Amino acid sequence: MGEVKVTTKTRRAPGARREAKKGPESARIAVVGIPASGKTTYFRFLAGHFGLNLPILYIPARTEGGQLPIFGDLENDVALEETTYETTDPTDPEGSLETTSRFYVNRPMEDRKKLWVELAAGREEQGVLTKYPLPTKFNQFIEMKMRFRYGAPDGEAGSKPMELQTIDEAGGIIADYFTYDRLWLESEAAEVTEKSCRVIPHYDSWRPDRRDLWRRGLTLLGRFVQSADAIILLLSPALPSLHDQAQQVNLARGVFRYVRTRNLPLVIAISKADKLKEFYTEVEQSVRERTYRSSFDTTDYILRRDGGGMGTILVAQEGRGISTKEDVFLISSAVSTGGGHPLLVGDQGEEAPAVGVPTMGVPVMVNTTLPLARACERVLERRATKGA
Amino acid sequence: MQDGTDSPPPPVSRERNVLVLDLSKSMLAPLPDTEPQQPERQKIEVARTAVFRILQDAGATGSLFGLVTFTETVRAPVPLGEIRKENLSYIENLISLLHPSGRSAIWDALAAGADMLRMGPRGVQGNLVLVTDGWDNASNRFAVNIPGQPPPPGGRVDLVTYMLPPQSALTLRVIGIGNGMERDKGVDGARIQELLNQMTRRAHELGLPAAFSFQEVTTGSALFVQMVNAFVDVGYEDDRPIEDLHPEELAQHAANAARALKEPQQHATVSRLKAGAASEPYSEAPDLEVDVLASATGVAPANLKERYGPLGEIVEAYLAGQFDVALGLVQRSVGVLPPVTRLYWEARVQFARRAIVEAARALLQAWNEVDKLPPSSQARILRRLALLQARMQNDKETETLVRFIDDTEHRLSGADPKIRDRLVDLFTKLMELRGTYQLTRIASGGDLQDAAVNHEAAVEQVFGQLQDARLDLASAGPVAEGALDFIEVCLAEMR
């Protein structure tokens, strides 16, 4: 079994390849969402999952036993690659950028808990596991690429290499790109122009280095979504700020428009679903009682009771590229016990105590792999149709 | 036509106004007021005050303004041009130095005013207002032929033909001071009326619009009202300028405003609003100028009485907290103030006195009066009424929406008309989204999906227009940007 470990260029595992290139047959799936919608968690926890084979809860429980054909890509030792683009000198009118790459590699694991703690510490340093999102940074963005495989290795067609991509810590680059269709690129070589950036509110009043960074980020994002085979849209259901709510709604509308005009498969993941009280009640019960079979109706909850805060918009999209029954999921990648600590459960499903002697436990993830598997499924369906 | 085609010339892009003011000696005579305790003021004093007011408006709106004065000599102290704020005090000083003397060359002065508005082959284009208290007794170039009376001396040019050549689009409004039944006691109403009749006939012969009117006034207040037909309002003490809002507060305001659009039953006032004056029918009813004075500090603006006559007194008493005095003044102003102005102020004062029923009754009558106004005056007055109604009903959402639209339009009043029209159009489109949104609330099953699809398509269309406006108005300034931000958040909230 392949494992995952945090490393950097200087701490590279022996034998790790320097560059992890996307193979020609890899399918690309872009993950998009506003700041603090759960992109980082989604990438890091999934990467951890591939290496550690951690349990996933499915609400309601999946009849087929919860198996999904998603695996870490052991042919490529880099599971997760993060490249930070940063303005080093804000006063530099040329707006030079420095890039730094970090690689998370597959590596044999000796102590599951130790490894998990190591990952969690990495996230906590960045505040990802904390309850509140990071303050928006305007001097950097991070390109994230995660490699995995989809499909049973011993199946008829074998497994397929897949690549998940996003731009992280971008303070809204993704939201801006999809919200304003005047920014959209039409080819992988095109560039977002300074002129078209003026569609972004108050763009002209920004510092030159931030404007430049933003334009580059938009270009990078525009290019990789241009070549994407599918998109996963992460929506956060509990945004305290009205600005964030508006940003998310505008992003969602833009993404719907984008996939429609390009005929791309779209899968929606309503992240941080533990914030949806009614849903979380079911999660809690499922954690404590493994035999509990929830009758929770996700579609009804999202559409009829506006559980994601986007009922009308999702209703409008039903049948126009998405099916709310099959392509919209409630997920929670890092169920929290509060105060930024993940909910850990033991092998028997009991909650690990937060105080006293540390107990072995694994973090609870709810439905996290479902959107990814569905996106892969739709990409392969589309390819098969095209091939036919 | 110069180009040999029959297509009409493009309309004049900016409003062109010329005031022809009588400075004959009789303008020094006092003019009684309706209020017995009010000191009599000279006609020239009242006229000067009104001219200051008109100048200020021209400075704020960017319209073109010119002034012609006459005794036995005709002069043009302010040639037709844009009134710039920095030149305003200079022009006002100039007007304060105008001193009446001598006789009246009314016809020659009108001809000079028409010359100021003349645009070559397009004839006379613009609005002419004549203020006089006398009879023509000094013109030596122009004359009006009166049937049954001796013809004017030879060599005089017929004023009607001169003022109204083909292709013209002239509005002439005559304000006559005093009762002219007796010579030298007031305006020569008979001759003025004959002039207007002849102009109307000629306009019909040439197929031109005929917008010529004559009003006699006998008191200082009435003169003021005729010269400045106004609807004046003052802001509320808790008003905060848009530019003072934190972005999150702006978003909060927009979200509140969107609620007013989404819940029509709870915010019925919104359905009475009109966002702009586009594609409205032509009306000959005089425009009502709308002024909103800031009173955030609770201090009355200076010279209210001088600037707004009897309405200024009402506002002054209101701002001083003397609501009973203000109400008495409102009730005595019947016939002096435009009905919508009077009824609005009655409602406002009654509301301040906590007489809610009386306030509601007066406001209801004011709503009815708005329909009688020319469409160009309606939009802003409707918003002022809606604001008061929202206050009375403690409807914060409607209040926020109305305030934002009103403030934005007001701040853009001096801006490029294209920018203003574009934003007004966006606000209109935003308001129209109420309809598609409502359908998503009442539909079910397959109809719900159709309604949701239609609503989303409508939102996307407006959002596309918003993006284009962002790109085109990138350097239009903070007011335009604030309006676009507001609309953007509202659009996001319309889900």
Contacts between the chains, C-beta under 8 A, distances in Angstrom:
chain1	res1	chain2	res2	distance
A	180	B	467	5.6
A	180	B	470	7.9
A	181	B	464	7.4
A	181	B	467	7.1
A	182	B	467	5.1
A	182	B	468	7.6
A	182	B	471	6.4
A	195	B	471	7.6
A	196	B	471	7.3
A	198	B	470	6.5
A	198	B	471	5.6
A	198	B	474	4.2
A	199	B	467	5.0
A	199	B	470	4.7
A	199	B	471	5.3
A	200	B	470	7.8
A	201	B	470	7.1
A	201	B	481	6.9
A	201	B	484	7.0
A	201	B	485	5.7
A	201	B	488	7.1
A	202	B	481	6.6
A	203	B	474	7.9
A	204	B	474	6.1
A	204	B	475	7.4
A	241	B	248	6.4
A	241	B	251	7.6
A	242	B	248	6.6
A	242	B	251	4.0
A	242	B	252	5.7
A	242	B	254	7.8
A	242	B	255	5.1
A	242	B	489	7.1
A	243	B	247	6.5
A	243	B	248	6.0
A	243	B	251	4.8
A	243	B	489	7.7
A	245	B	492	7.0
A	246	B	251	6.3
A	246	B	254	7.9
A	246	B	255	7.9
A	246	B	488	7.1
A	246	B	489	4.8
A	246	B	492	3.5
A	246	B	493	6.9
A	247	B	492	7.7
A	249	B	492	4.3
A	249	B	493	7.8
A	249	B	495	5.6
A	250	B	463	7.7
A	250	B	488	7.4
A	250	B	491	7.7
A	250	B	492	5.3
A	253	B	456	7.2
A	253	B	459	7.1
A	253	B	460	6.7
A	253	B	463	7.2
A	256	B	456	8.0
A	257	B	460	6.6
A	310	B	495	6.6
A	311	B	495	7.9
A	312	B	440	5.3
A	312	B	452	5.2
A	312	B	455	6.8
A	312	B	456	7.6
A	312	B	495	5.2
A	313	B	452	7.6
A	313	B	456	6.5
A	313	B	495	5.5
A	315	B	440	7.8
A	315	B	448	6.2
A	315	B	449	5.8
A	315	B	452	4.3
A	316	B	449	7.1
A	316	B	452	3.7
A	316	B	453	4.9
A	316	B	455	6.9
A	316	B	456	4.1
A	317	B	456	7.8
A	318	B	449	6.2
A	319	B	449	7.4
A	320	B	453	7.5
